[in-house]
């Protein structure tokens, strides 16, 4: 992990097309602004984990044998 120090209104650039700017610092909270192409999904980590868990549950509920039969017709 790369750890960087930034002050309000300072930014970092990732891969030429993603910019993360510190918008506000209030107590122990930091507000970030993220500029990225629309093709780049951006999630809070807790939301991302929920999505991943839902995807795993959904994949586990698929009957692979029945699905395979559908494609063999």
C-alpha positions as CSV (number, residue, x, y, z in Angstrom):
1,X,0.0,0.0,0.0
2,X,1.2,3.5,-0.9
3,X,0.5,6.0,1.8
4,X,0.4,9.7,0.8
5,X,-0.2,12.9,2.8
6,X,-2.4,15.5,1.1
7,X,-3.9,18.7,2.3
8,X,-7.2,20.3,1.4
9,X,-7.5,20.9,-2.3
10,X,-4.5,18.7,-3.1
11,X,-4.9,15.7,-5.3
12,X,-3.3,12.5,-6.6
13,X,-3.5,11.1,-10.1
14,X,-3.9,7.4,-10.8
15,X,-3.2,6.0,-14.3
16,X,-3.4,9.3,-16.2
17,X,-7.2,9.4,-16.0
18,X,-8.3,9.1,-12.3
19,X,-7.9,12.1,-10.0
20,X,-8.7,12.0,-6.3
21,X,-8.9,15.4,-4.6
22,X,-9.2,16.2,-0.8
23,X,-12.2,18.4,-0.7
24,X,-12.7,18.8,3.0
25,X,-11.2,17.7,6.3
26,X,-13.5,17.9,9.3
27,X,-12.3,16.2,12.5
28,X,-11.7,12.5,11.7
29,X,-13.6,12.7,8.4
30,X,-12.1,13.4,5.0
31,X,-14.3,14.2,2.0
32,X,-12.8,13.1,-1.3
33,X,-13.7,14.0,-4.8
34,X,-13.1,11.4,-7.5
35,X,-12.9,12.2,-11.2
36,X,-12.7,9.1,-13.4
37,X,-14.0,7.9,-16.8
38,X,-17.6,6.7,-16.6
39,X,-16.4,3.2,-17.5
40,X,-14.6,3.0,-14.1
41,X,-16.9,1.8,-11.3
42,X,-16.4,3.6,-8.0
43,X,-17.8,2.2,-4.8
44,X,-17.4,2.7,-1.1
45,X,-15.7,-0.5,0.2
46,X,-18.6,-1.6,2.3
47,X,-21.0,-1.4,-0.7
48,X,-18.4,-3.2,-2.9
49,X,-18.2,-6.0,-0.3
50,X,-22.0,-6.4,-0.2
51,X,-22.1,-6.6,-4.0
52,X,-19.4,-9.2,-4.1
53,X,-21.2,-11.3,-1.4
54,X,-24.5,-11.1,-3.3
55,X,-22.7,-12.2,-6.5
56,X,-21.2,-15.2,-4.7
57,X,-24.5,-16.2,-3.2
58,X,-26.2,-15.9,-6.6
59,X,-23.5,-17.9,-8.3
60,X,-23.7,-20.6,-5.6
61,X,-27.5,-20.9,-6.2
62,X,-27.1,-21.8,-9.9
63,X,-27.7,-25.4,-10.9
64,X,-24.7,-25.9,-13.2
65,X,-26.0,-29.2,-14.6
66,X,-29.4,-27.7,-15.6
67,X,-27.6,-24.7,-17.1
68,X,-25.3,-27.0,-19.0
69,X,-28.3,-28.9,-20.5
70,X,-29.8,-25.6,-21.7
71,X,-26.7,-24.8,-23.8
72,X,-26.2,-28.3,-25.2
73,X,-29.6,-28.3,-27.1
